[in-house]
Amino acid sequence: MVALAVINMALTLGFAWNLSSFVASMFAGHGLSLSMPALNAFVGFGLARALTAWLQEWLGGFSAAAAKSELRNRTLDAVVALGPEWVATRGTGNLHALLTQQLDALDAYFAKFLPQLVYTALITPVFTVVIFTTDPISGWSLLLTLPLVPLFMLLIGWATQNVQQKQMLALGALTGHFVDALRGLTTLRVFGRAEHQVDAIAVSANQYRERTMKVLRISFLSGFALELIASLSVALIAVSIGLRLVNGNLTLLTGLFVLLLAPEAYLPLRIVGALFHTSAEGVAAAGQVLDIIDEAGGKGGSANAPKAASSSVPALAFERSQLTVVHGPSGAGKTTALNRLRAMLDPATTVWLPQRVGLMDGTVEQNIVGFHGQPVNQEALTKSFALAAIDDLLASQPVGQDAKLLSGGQAQRVGLARAFYAALNLPANTSATLLLDEPISAQDSKRAAHIGGALLELTKLGHSVVTVSHQPISGAHATIAVEVTQ
């Protein structure tokens, strides 16, 4: 982009000089034949400028796609490292809005704002020097008025940044509220609170609308201010050139050349000011994304392991190659204790199954072995099917979006099979620690007993199993009771 900016600068100088030469030659009465070389050069420079502008935009779009992909991948790794408690605190709706719509606004930043910033840093100083050496009077006018553009841009930018941040927070709150309402719609209808959410969402939407209009008002105001300053500055230079042309103190060629370059010196600054508002949302979203990445990797934490949740529940102790069952009333902190244990284990040998199994749109086999295309361990896959009591599904059966083609019990058993496969697919002589949160809550008594036996079979293979369960699991080596603390 820097190279293209330099080329564009040279092309602009050639464009302005040849156009001025052609007009001056025609007014001097040299005829079209003598003026044609300047006209041909002017057309050539114009086409070349259009090509470089297209290349700049294409490179900007390519850079934006690469940057967004890297940010999304690193953020997803950070979210996994921070753990489900952090996600629950932040809200899945907010995270979804941040990683999709808000991060997509980085397109304007990378594709337009950054190239224009580079262009401005190179073009404006060079054009100022060229104008100053060509016509010192116009150069002084340019030097006196040019600083007004970034000054007003800075003042308006501070106000815009503040309202843009509030607007993005309002969008996140609206999205999170809407997603949470959809997920809890059944419960809300049972308790007769569904209609209340319509009013609450309407209030959030109206607040977002008001903030959006405020951002637009400031954006239009800043654009008008920058256009007015630049137009008056160019008009001042044009009046000076016109008066000196009338008095014969300036040649037509010099006057036209300076008059064509003067707007080009102001234009990059004006465009930067206009694009600042367009890219502000993406920059604010990128700031939040980088904060999440820093939170996962900093504060003494590991980027590859979840943070331990702060809780009054003591850490769980378990024996290797044994089945440990954690039980207790709802709200006692069983899941929190399991997550604290997870934070202290080696993530390379820890297998985690949360209460809510997340399945992707694909086949049963893909949801067990993964979508990465690596070779499938058929022996481990077959054994995982047997251990998880998957006797009513085929490996090629589609799961559907959000597992809508499976029942709750089937989805839970597919998640169990995924956990079993991860443990069985480890290198030889490597023992896994399986942390399972309510693995049999959606199963009938026959399948629950079968899965309990499968957990014991895994311990015989050298793996350790710690499971939270309201239902008793026969044959468990140890049982830990977690009580509600006041």
N, C-alpha and C positions, 0 to 999 in steps of 0.2 A: 504493500500500500504506500510505503514511503517512496519507493521507486516510481510508482505511478503518479504520486503527487508531484514529484520533481519533473516528470515528463509532461504532466498537465500544465505545470507552470510555464515550461518552455513553449508548449503549444499555444498557450494563451497569449504570450508575448508575440509569437509569430502571427497569430490570428489578428491581434489588434494592430500590429505594425503594417501588415499587408492590406488590411481593410482601409487604414488611414492613407496608405500610399496610393491605393486605387482611387479613392475619392479625391484626394489632393491632385492626382494626375489628371483626372477627368475635368476638374474645375480649372486646371491650368491650361486646358485645351490640347493636351498631348494626343488625344484620340484613343479609340478603343483598342487599336492594335498594340500601341505602346503600353497600355494599361492592363492588357490581358495577363501577363505573367503574375502581376500582383493579385489579380482576381483569382487565377487558378491556384496560387499559393494559399490565398484566403480560404477557398473552398476545401483544399486539402487539409489545412490545419483544423478547420471546423469539423470535418469528418473524423480526424484523428482524436480530437477532444471528445467527441461522442463515444468513440470506442474505449478510450481510457476511463470515461465515466462509467460505462457499462462494466468494464473489468473491475473497477473499484467496488461496485455494488455486488458483483458476483463473489468476489473474494470476501467481502464483508459478510454475506450470507453463509458462505462456507465456514468462516471463522465462528459465526454465531452458532451454527449447528454443532460444531465440534465442542465449543465451550459449554453449551447447554447439556450435551450428552455427558461430558465429564462431570459437570456439577451434579446432574441427576444421579449418576452412578455413585459418586462419593457421598451424596446425601443419603441415598438408600442404605449404603454400608454403615453410615453413621447412625441412622435410625435403628438398624438392627443391633448395633453396638450399644445404643442407649437403652434398649429394652422396652418391653410392652408398657411398663408403668409410665415411662416418659412419654410414650405415644398417647396413652390415655390422658395424661395431663395436658399435652399439647392439643390433642383432638385430631382425629383422622381427617375430618373435613378441612381443617386449616392446612394440614400437610398436603392434602390432595390439591387444594387451590394453589398453594405455594409452588408445588413441583410441576404444575401443568400451566394454567392460565397466566399466573404471575411471572413464572420463569420464562414463558414464551415471549414476554415483553422485552427480553434481552436482545431479540432480533434487531430492534431499532438501535440499541446501544452499539452492537458490534458491526452491524451492516451499514449504519449511517453516521451515528454520532462519533465513534472513534476515527473512522476515515476522515471525516470532516475536521476533526480536531487536529489530526496530523497535517491535513491540507492547509488549515489556518496557520499553524505554527510555521509552515514553510513559505506559503504564498504571500501572506500579508506583509511580513518584513521585506521580502524581495521586491514586491510591487511598490512598497513605500520608497525604497532606495532608488528604484528605476524612475519613479515619478519625480523624486527630489532631484535627481541628477539631470533629468530631461527639462523640468520646469521648476526651479526652486520655489517660486511663489505658490504654485499648486501643492508642492511638497510640504511647505509650512502649514498650509490650510489642512492638509491631510493629517499631519502630526498633531495639530491642535484639536481636531475633532475625533480622531480615531479612538483615543482612550475613553470617550464617553460611552461607546458601545459596550465594552466589557464591564464598565462601571455599573451601568444600568442592568446589564445581564446578571451581574453578581448580586445586586440588591434584590432583584425580582426572583433570582434563583433560590435565595435563602427562604423567601416566603413560600415558593412552590414546593421546596423539599419538605417543609413541615406539613402542608396540607396533603401532599402526595403520600407521606407516611401514614397519616390518619386515614386516608382513603383506602390504602391497602389493608390496614388493620380492620377497617369496617367490612371490606370484602371477605377477609378471612373469617370474621365473626359471623357474617351472613351465611357463608358456605358451610361453616361448621354447624351452625344452628339448624340449617336445612337438612344436612346429612344425618345429624343425630335425631332429628324429628322423624325422618323417613325410617331409620333403623328401629326406632321405638314406637312406630305408628300403631302396631297391634296393642301394645301395652297402654298407649294413650287412649285408644278407642275403648278398651276394656274399662278404664277408669273415667271415661267421659271427658277427657282433656284434649282431644284432637282439635276441636274448634278453637280452643284457646291458642294453640300453636299457630293457627292461621293469622291471628291478630299479631302475635309476637314476631312472626316472620315478616309481616307487612310493615311493622315498625322498623325492623332492621333494614329492610329494603329501602324504606323511605329515607333513613339516615344515610345509607350508601348513595342514594340518588342526590341528596343535598350536597354531600362531600364531593361527588363527581362534578356537579355543576360549579362548585367553588373552584375546583382544579381547572376546569375549562375557562372560567372567568379570568383567572390569573394568567393562564396560558395565552388567551387572546389579548389581554392587556400587555403582556410582555412582548408579544409579537408586534403589536401596534407601536409600542414605544421604540423598539429597535428599528422598525421600518421608518418611523418618523425621523429618528436621529440620523440614520444613514441617508435618507432622501434629502434632508436639509443640508447635510454635509456635502453631498455630491452637487446639489444645487448651488451651494456657495462656490465650489470650484468651477462649475460651469459658467456662472455669472462672471467670475474673474477672467476666465479664458475668453468669453465673448467680448468683454470690454477691451481686452488687449488685442484681440483680432481686429476689432473695428479701428483701433488706434494704430494698427500696423506694428505693434511691439512683439507679435508672436506669429509664427508661420502656421498655415492651416494644417500641415502635416503634424507638427508638434502638438498643436491644440487638440486635434482629433485623437491622436495617440494617447495623450494624457486623459482625455475625457472618456475614452474607452476603458482605460486601466483603472480609473478611480472607483467605479462601482465594483470592479473585480477585487479591489483591496478591501472594501467594506463587506462584500457578499459573504465570504467565509465566516466572519464573525456573526453576521445576522443568522446564517443557517445553523451555526453551532448553538446560538441562543434558542432558536425554534426547536431544534432536535433535542435539546436538554430536557424539555418537558416531555417529549415523546418517550425518551429513554429512562426517565426518572423512576417509573414503576419497576422496570426491569432491574435497575441498579439497586433499588430498595429490596427487591426480592432476592437478588444475589447476596446482599448483605445479610439477610436472614439465613440464607442457605449456608453461607460461610460461618455464621455463628453456630449453627447446628454441627457443622463439621468440626469446628474448634472445640465445641462442648464434648463431642465424642472422643476426640484425641487428646484433649488437655485435662487439666485438673487432676493429674496423676492417674488418669484412666487409660485403658488400652483401647485402641481403635478396633480391635478384633474381639473384644469381650464386652458384655453388658455391664453397666455400672450397678453396683449394689444399691438396692433401694434402702433408704433410711427407714427403719421400722423398729418398734419395740419388741417384735417377735424375734426370739433367738435363732441363730443359724442352726440348720439341721445337721445332725451328725449321722453318718451311715457307715456301714461296713462294706468293704469291697466284695464283689461277687455275691451280693445278697439282695433280696427284695425287701425294701423298706416302704411301708405304707404310712402316709400322713393323713390323719383324719381329724375332724373337729367341726363345730357348727359353722354355718355361713357367716362370713365377716370376721372370723377369728384371725385371719392373716395367713392361711395355708399357702395361697399362691404367692404372697409376698415372701414368705420364708423360702419357697422353692426358687424364686428369682434371686434371692440373696445367695443361695447355694450355687445357683448357676453362674453368678458373678465371680465366684471363687474358683471355679473349675477351668480346666484347659479347654478352650473352645474347639480345638481340633478333635477332641475325643468326646465331646459332650453332644448328646442328641436331645433336642427340645421339642416337646409337643404341647402347645398351649391348649386352653379349653376350646377356643374357637379355631378350628382347623381351617387354614387358608388354602383353598384349592384353586388352581388355574384352569382356564378354558383349554382343555386338551383331553387326552385319554387317561384312563386309570393308571396305565403303566407309566405314562409321562409324569403324572403327579407323584408317582412313587420314586422313580429313578431320576427324574429331573428332565429339563428341556435343553440341556447343554450339548446333547449329541454325542456324549462319550460312550464307549462300549458298555453294554449292559451285562452285569453279572447275573446270568440266568439262574444259577444255583441259589444265590442270595434272594433273587426276586421270587422264585418259586416258594422258598421257605418263608419269605415275608407274607405271601398270600396265605399260606397255611397257618402261620402263627396269628395273623390278624383275623382269622375266621372269615376271609373273603370267599365265600362259597356261592354267592349269588350275583357276582359281577365278573365280566370278562376283562382281560387286560386291555383289549382294544375298545372297550366301551367308552363313549365320550362322557365327560363330566359336566360340561356346560359352564356358562358364566356363573360365578358364585355357587358352583355345585348344584345348580337348580335341577339337574337331571338325576340327582341322587337324593335319597332320604337322609335325615340327620344321622341315623345310625350307620348308613353306608359311608357317608363322608367321614365320620369319625374313624371307621375301620381303615379307610384309605390313608388317613393321616397316620394311624398306627403302623400300617404297612410301610409307609415312608420312613418312620422312625426306626422300625426293625431293619429295613434295608440299609439305612445309613450305618447302623451298628454292624450288621453282618458283612458289609462291603469294605470295612476297614482292613488295612494290611494285616497279614498274619501276625499272631502274638500281640495284637493291639486290642486292649479292652476298652469298651465304651461305657460311659455313664449316661443312662437314659433317665431324663427328668420328664415325667408324664403328668399332666394336669387333667384330672378327671377323664381317664381313657376309656371307661366303661359306663359312663353316665347315660348314654343313649342306646345301650344294648339290652337285649332280653337276657333272662337268667342263664340260658344255655350258652349263648355266645360270651357272656361275661365270665362264666366259669372257664370256658375254653381260653379266653385271653389271659385270665389269671394263671392258668397252667403254662401259657406261652411265656409269661414274664419269668416264671420259675425256670423254664427251660433255658432262657437267655442267661440267667445267673449260672447255670451249670456250664455254659460256654465261656465263663469268665467275665461276663458283663455285669455291671452294677445297675440296679433299677431303684429309683426313688419315685414314688407315685402318690399324688394326692387323690383321695377317693372317698366319697361318702359311703359307698357300698363296701362291705368287707371283702377282702381277697383272701381266699383260703390258701394256707401254706406259707404266708409271708414270714420272713425270718425275723423282722422287727416291726414294731408299730409305734408311731410317735403321735401323741395327742396334742393338739394345739387348742388352747382355750381362749375365749374372748377376754381381753384385758380391759379393765375400766380406766 
